[in-house]
Amino acid sequence: MKKITLFLILISGIILLHSCKKVETDPVLDMSAAVAPAITSPSDGASFELKQEDADQEITIEWSAAQYNLTELAYPTYVLQAVPTDGSFEDAVDVSSSVETSLTTTIAGLNNMVVSMGLTPDQASNVKWRVIASLRGFENGGRIIGQLERALIFLFVIVNQPSAIGSSRESGGGADG
């Protein structure tokens, strides 16, 4: 029995080490084919009067979803940014960061954002907006998950529980089958 266990450990270790080489596979994300998100509401040129008596009134800013040439991607993170019209987006204020394609805020929230940009209260000001999308994921996640799966299989074989790897029992069967 010890020889069989030792043999299985040796074979499993060889398989585990041999299967760790990196393989480049398709599909490839083509960013030149991506469609950037765009603000859809309010319309371009819309204006808001930020009055104290309307502080609790809600305003919704919506944008289109980013589109990529691949379908099974993590949800993009959208960052809504604002900057005075004469400013640069290098100095933009990040208004929102979310996987959603809209932001609902109040007049008071919008007023606080405008003041944080250094614009003068009680004076008409122009602000430009943009939304950017980014894809973030777990780098080499698939490879690491594969290695973890192999390690678990190896562990189950070592502790003499190969039935834990998979079951031939049909789903829905309990203790009575």
Secondary structure, 3 states (H helix, E strand, C coil): CHHHHHHHHHHHHHHHHHCCCCCCCCCCCCHHHCECCCEEECCCCCCCCCCHHHCCCEEEEEECCCECCCCCCCCCEEEEEEEECCCCHHHCEEEEEECCCEEEEEHHHHHHHHHHCCCCCCCCCCEEEEEEEECCCCCCHHHHHHHHHHHHHHHHHHCCCHHHCCCCCCCCCCCCC
